[in-house]
């Protein structure tokens, strides 16, 4: 089999400190405040920025799922845009 990596999707998982419990993303996100969800997005963005050259060099797309409330908050904040 031959092929080329086309895209990567960034996912978040929530684990307990001792790694004994993993929480579904939908449940974990719903427990975060809007500010915490924005902070999570910012952490994801920093990670993406760190590896941006690799994605460009290999012509690989990256997707991040972002909630509408987070998008609205980012777009309404001049510092974040």
C-alpha atoms as one frame of an Amber mdcrd trajectory, in Angstrom:
protein
   0.000   0.000   0.000   1.248   3.453  -0.887  -0.102   6.801   0.007   0.461
  10.160   1.564  -0.747  11.593   4.828  -3.437  14.120   3.942  -4.563  15.571
   7.269  -4.304  15.352  11.045  -7.079  16.090  13.520  -6.089  17.477  16.909
  -8.068  15.834  19.704  -8.140  16.481  23.440  -8.457  13.824  26.110  -8.986
  14.386  29.794  -7.182  12.079  32.212  -7.029  11.966  35.982  -3.722  12.962
  37.554  -2.837   9.312  38.196  -4.021   8.291  34.687  -6.510   5.805  36.137
  -9.493   7.548  34.537 -10.008   8.871  31.025 -13.000  11.102  30.349 -14.799
  11.378  27.024 -14.007  14.641  25.254 -17.646  15.730  25.137 -17.995  15.297
  28.879 -14.638  16.895  29.712 -15.272  19.964  27.561 -18.736  20.450  29.036
 -17.223  20.665  32.531 -14.923  23.550  31.544 -15.915  27.198  31.795 -15.756
  29.353  28.660 -12.473  30.831  29.900 -11.009  27.337  30.360 -12.182  26.292
  26.875 -10.526  29.396  25.424  -7.331  28.555  27.320  -7.462  25.000  25.938
  -7.790  26.410  22.416  -4.836  28.743  23.061  -2.720  25.782  24.207  -3.699
  23.882  21.064  -2.854  26.917  18.915   0.586  27.231  20.533   1.258  23.554
  19.823   0.116  23.928  16.210   2.306  27.005  15.775   5.306  25.082  17.162
   4.917  22.410  14.451   3.592  24.621  11.628   6.780  24.281   9.579   6.438
  20.474   9.578   2.839  20.655   8.358   3.828  23.102   5.615   6.904  21.114
   4.573   4.905  17.898   4.241   1.774  19.593   2.824  -0.425  18.139   5.588
  -3.637  19.816   6.719  -4.560  20.117  10.385  -8.040  20.410  11.844  -9.081
  21.558  15.303 -12.710  21.407  16.417 -13.701  24.705  18.015 -16.996  25.414
  19.738 -19.076  28.325  18.479 -18.873  30.108  21.859 -15.062  29.976  21.753
 -15.017  31.290  18.174 -17.349  34.157  19.095 -15.196  35.057  22.084 -12.005
  35.015  20.018 -13.514  37.111  17.241 -14.834  39.700  19.693 -11.438  40.106
  21.416  -9.112  42.421  19.451  -6.007  41.072  21.224  -6.792  37.512  20.202
  -7.500  38.370  16.548
